[in-house]
């Protein structure tokens, strides 16, 4: 947003800033002359098409002149002291030489509407998006929560995106044009809760492909753009406190915390002792006396204690932005932001499973205590001079999730009453740095855009702990019979368990693309071509440990009844007591690399005034390598290479100035993730299940077709209707292995032969001024989007139980709706938001064991805001998940399409509570005075 005029903020002046685009194509216009009538002031648009003027308070007329376009004169542009007026302008080519000298005249209000129409209508692909202002007016604190507001999108666990009913594996995301790595070891998914919502400038979900986009998606290509350069220098801060209806001021429990947990770092409390050997073979070969000595070095941190009442959730942010004019005529700007969040929550949960005869195998009641700390930082720096722009953009985020689970219940299969304790700390970090440039190369408007990027994503689990006590069901009501720890003899198991894992991904990427405009029959055309390189490395290793009885025949059985804080104390690591055993498998470690090389060519053809065709093809060569071992210890090296030519076309027919008809077709792919191919099996204490990779997975190919009608009746208003169809070959899904049991579920991945998905979407955003011109209606906007989706997977040759079913993770419908009221000066704001996602398959079953569904939830959110202190400060009251409905996972007991209480088998249910938060923000003007 850097211009070439004076950019120093002054107490008695204001600013006008904006962007110049081509009305028909949406392309930015570089070098447009901006003149202020009756003054000597002016500006020229930069390589982003942006300008900035600093003017005394008053009302002005601005002229916009550019070779080959009709001059436009905009009146009634008001400049207020200390404020920024935004004026985006769309210029049009003359229809004849005689009209080239005609000046188009309009008002500030009219042109703001015209520019918005142009931006909405000119996106070549079918997309949906949300702006920074819309984000600000919702109660969403993370990008994951924001995304569920976008048409056709829904979110799992407030972080994993589903677009058009397709789960996360069919989506690809970028941040500032760099592909985001997967933050989860067991799935292709980016955890969008990593990015705080108030660092986002805008989010766009492209639902159709074009040659300049990565081809590894079918549901949506999510583009996240972080905040860049401010219109003026500023310093702002915000602080907020939150209340959760079932957590805040309630007693919160857990195993020992570290002194740095509040900052999001483990201080060594959970670190494996340095004396422990570097491999299983080096440990198991040692005599018991040495094992006992090493076992004493493990910290005795199984003890459970109360940390008092849960404090209110806290969030703080400090943001500094600056821009300055350099002596060489260039401009430099930066924005730096720091974010801190901390929350303590209690989630009551139930968990059950059934055998193949639908007989209950276990029934547990869980209390889940969560302690979460999140640190975020963004640092963006941009230099612009003339036709060149170079940016260095960085985002760093760390999430510290510490979860303690207290479990009570019965394990019918084992004839036991159970008391269990589990502690799982997950540390997730993301570092993303990018150096990018944009350059106008000559007077013919040739343009070069390039990007170099590096990403580091890691996920660590230091000292995941499980401790299970039990006693016979027949003695569950006899207090004289104690619960005893399930410490085995000989070999450790998952009932008394310690687990350490480290996952690290490094990504090195680069891209470049050239844009060359040309003319055919007096219509502007565009040729774009370029390439991309993305090289990734992954390192994963895990250590699985447990406690065993040192001597089966002479073990001191009284030790088994000791409480968690005493049972594994150093003095109990002894002969006739306990010692550590290692059960790490040779499959619990793998290294992997992937290498993507891509090139594309794309034509943007304007045929007459109404028809536009964006078409071309993308070629992608993808290499994948995994190095691991099989259960016997034999080394396995697996390589796979795919090469695909992927055509696409997006056709837009402009019916009139306010409406479009779009048709799109493309081919895309979905490749297996590195984890999905690896033989590592991770055991989850919460679900009593393990997840195992499948080295024989194939990549899926998808054919996509879309038809959409859209109309933009007024500023900020839209009505769209879409039909879509997708054909999958070899779709990848997650399923329960038929040989597993409720107490030892094993899940893995498979390719289905083929699948289809089709449906429609409608979106409406309309002001209520058609009801009345009364301010209560003219200042209120109603918006909704609804998606109805049907899919069928062809299971011929895979199972004899059914021949087709829905795609895993697909919702049959999605609903977002809301009302937003905002006074003309934005002094008061009010919004009510509703979201519901239909039931979807969470996990595939097998003959005799039904698929597990996630039930839909009604989510109702509310916000009211008020600007204070001369509009420099703002108070926001947010209420989210007002209805607090339970998330329910179930197996159908009848033929109905939704959950039926008392009929369907509930596998898991959990409640999250209603959140109420109050946030205050304030912005200082730090600009220099003359």
FENNORTA-V655764 format. One record per run of one state. SS is the DSSP state (h for helix, s for strand, l for the rest). FROM is the first residue (numbers start at 1). TO is the last residue. Records with the same first field share a line. If there is no record, write none. Layout:
SS: FROM-TO + FROM-TO
This chain:
l: 1-12 + 23-27 + 29-32 + 37-41 + 45-49 + 57-57 + 66-71 + 80-83 + 87-88 + 92-96 + 100-103 + 122-126 + 137-141 + 148-152 + 157-159 + 164-165 + 167-167 + 176-177 + 180-191 + 195-195 + 207-219 + 227-233 + 245-250 + 256-260 + 264-279 + 285-287 + 296-303 + 310-312 + 326-330 + 355-359 + 386-387 + 412-415 + 441-446 + 476-483 + 486-487 + 490-495 + 521-522 + 550-556 + 562-563 + 568-569 + 574-577 + 583-588 + 608-610 + 630-634 + 657-658 + 671-673 + 678-680 + 685-688 + 693-699 + 712-717 + 730-731 + 737-740 + 742-743 + 752-753 + 771-774 + 779-779 + 795-803 + 806-810 + 812-812 + 823-827 + 838-839 + 845-845 + 847-848 + 850-851 + 855-857 + 869-872 + 881-886 + 892-904 + 911-914 + 926-930
s: 13-22 + 28-28 + 33-36 + 42-44 + 50-56 + 58-65 + 72-79 + 84-86 + 89-91 + 104-107 + 127-131 + 142-142 + 153-156 + 160-163 + 166-166 + 171-175 + 178-179 + 196-196 + 200-206 + 220-226 + 234-244 + 251-255 + 304-309 + 313-325 + 331-354 + 360-385 + 388-411 + 416-440 + 447-472 + 484-485 + 488-489 + 496-520 + 523-549 + 573-573 + 578-582 + 589-607 + 611-629 + 635-656 + 659-670 + 681-684 + 689-692 + 700-711 + 718-729 + 732-736 + 741-741 + 744-751 + 754-767 + 780-794 + 804-805 + 811-811 + 813-822 + 828-837 + 840-844 + 846-846 + 849-849 + 852-854 + 858-868 + 873-880 + 887-891 + 905-910 + 915-925
h: 97-99 + 108-121 + 132-136 + 143-147 + 168-170 + 192-194 + 197-199 + 261-263 + 280-284 + 288-295 + 473-475 + 557-561 + 564-567 + 570-572 + 674-677 + 768-770 + 775-778
